[in-house]
Amino acid sequence: MNIQVLVVEDDFRVARVHVEFTHRIEGFTVAATARTAAEARRALAARPVDLVLLDTYLPDGSGLDLLAELTADAIMLTAANDAATVRAAYARGALNYLVKPFTAEQFADRLTAYRHYRALVAADRPLTQVEIDRCWRVVHEGDRAAAPKGQSAVTAGLVSEALRTAARPRTAADIADELGISRATAQRYLAELAREGAAEVQLRYGGTGRPEHQYRMPRERPA
């Protein structure tokens, strides 16, 4: 998956940071940048994108007005944190909202969640209600204030990414060896992913007959 991104930000230094942050995340390419709403419209007319990273305060108008025109998905990256602006952004179609200043990790959380969401809606078939509910939950994964009690958000992200990039189902021992954590820790995080519906679990029976849990990201169901 190669998600094409337009960065709309009037401050060229901030825009450069957003571009750099985006390029660090697998599956994303910055197709263009724009400093005004007019530039953004021209860029979109010349080359449609999948995702717009959009500021609210633009020299020639409000990013909210541009948001209402978009056919692409959008995530707001803005200093505006008043309730009215947040409500307007969501009402006009923003998928997520990140208030400046933010960290590279917070930014990566939102884009990674968006990539997972896009994977869920990529299938050309009707979605079940369970899958639709999962889409909404997944696109806001980065908004969770904290990991479950006793868990680290950083470790949870590493376990999830290791599972996502695996070519085959993985066991807790596999993940533990790859990340340098204990098997019990890996098992705890994998079990939490399964509980949330973000991973599938199956049993594998070894030579001793003792079953072992294997985990993988949910597979797309055939149309």
N, C-alpha and C positions, 0 to 999 in steps of 0.2 A: 504494500500500500504506500502510495506517495501522495501525501496531502499537500495541496498547493495553498499557500498562505499569502494574504495581502496584509501588510502592516500599515495602519493609518495612525500617524503620530506627528504632531506639528514640530516637536523638538527633535532635531536631527540626532542629537546625542542619545536621547532616550530611545529613538527608533533604532539606532545602531545596537543598543543593548538588547532590544527585543529581537532583532534579527539574529544576534549572536546566541541568545538563549534558545531560539527556535531551532537553529542549526545543530544544537547539541542533542536534540531529541530525535530518535530514530523515527523515520517515516514522514518527516515534514521538510518541505522546501519553501523558502520565501521566494515567491514569484515576482513580487514588486513591493515597493514602499510608496507612500503618499503622505504629503504634509498638509493637505487641505481636502475638503470634501470634493471639490471640483477635480483635483488630481486623482482621487480615489475613483470617482465615476469614470474618468477617462481610462484609468488602468483596468477597471472591470470590463469596460466596453471592449478594450483591446485583448484582454485575456481573462476569462472567467476563472475564479478560484473556488476552492472548497471552503475555506475558512478565512474570516476577516478578524484581525486583532485590532480593535477599534477604540480610540480615545473619544471622550465626550467633548472636550474643549478644542475646537478647531478654529482657525483664523476666519473662515468664511461661513461659520454656522455651527450648529450642534451636531455632534456625532449621532445623537438620537434620531435626528431627521434622516440622516443617511441610513441608519439602521433599519428604519421602516421601509426603505426602498430595496434592501438587499434580498437577493434570492439565495445567496450563500449563507452558511452558518456564521455566527459571530460570537466572539467573546469580548466583553468590555474590559479594557485595561485603562483605568482612569483614576484621577484623584477625587472625583465626585463621590461622596459617600452619604449624601442626604437621601432620606427615604423616598422622596418623590422621584428622584432620578433613577434610583434602583427599581422602583415599581415601573416606571416608564420603559426602562431598558428591557425588563422581562416581558412587559406587555407587547413590546414591539419586536420581540423574537430573539433576544440574546439568550444563548444557551448557558452562559456562565458570566461571572462578574468578579473581577479581581481589582482591589483598591491599591493604588500606588501609595507609598513605595512597597514593593514586594520582593521576596527573595527568588533566586533562581529555582529553588526547590518548590516553592509555591507555584511558580509559573509552570514548571515541569509537571506538577501534579495535575493542573488543569488540562494541559495539552495531552498528557498521557491518558487521562480519563476520556478526553474527546476521541482519541484514536481508538480506544476500546469501544466507545459508542459507535463509531463509524463501522467497526468490524461487525458489530451486532446487526446493523441495519443494511449491511452490504448484500445480503441474500435477496434475490429477485423472487420473492414469494410473500404471501401474507404472514404476518407475525401473530403469534398467540398473545393473549393478554399477559401471561407470565413474562414473555419476552419483551413486550412493550414496557411493563413495569420495570424490568431489568434495565432497559435502555435509559429510563429516567434516572434510576439509581446510579448507574455506571457513569453517566455524563457528569454527575456531581460528586464522584468519589473523592476528588481533591478537596471538597468542601468540608469533609469530616474534621471536626475540631481536634480529635485525638483518636489514636488507635484504641481498641478494647483494652481494658485494664490489664496491666502487666505486659503489654506489647509495645513495640517501638514502630512508629510510622515508617521510619527509614528501613528497618528490617522487613516490615511487611511489603514495602515497595520492591525491595530486592528479591524477595521470594516470589512475588507475583511476576516480576520481569523475567526471572530465571525460568519460571514455568511457561510464560508466554513464548519465549524464544526457543524452547526445547523442541527437538525434532521428534521426540517420542514421549510417552508417559513417564513421569519421574516419581521415584519414591522419596521418602523423607531422608533416607541415607544419601541418595543422589544429590539432593539439594543441599544437605549439610556439608558434603564434601566440596561442592562447588563454591559455596559461600563462606566456608570456614566457621560454621556454627555447629552447635550440638544437634544430634539427631532429634532429641526431644523438643528442642526449640523449633527446628524445621517442621516437625510433625504438628506442633501447636499452630503455627502460622498456616500451614496447608489445610488443616482442619477448619480454620476460620474462613479461608477462601471457599472451601466446599460448603460451609454453612450459609455463606452469603450468596451462593449460586454462581460465584466467579470462577469456580473450578469444578471439574467432574472427578469423581473417585471411583475406582474399580478395584477388585481383589485379584491378586496374582498368587497362585499357589506354587511354592518352590519345591525342591526335592524332598524336604522334610515334611511336606504337607501343611506347614504352617502358613496361613495366608498373609500376604503383604499388601498394604494399600499403595496404589499407584494413582497419581494425579495428572491431570492435563486441563488445558483451557477448554471450555465448552466447544464442541464441534458444531458446524453449521448443519442443520437438518436439510435433507434433500427437498426440493420443491415438490 
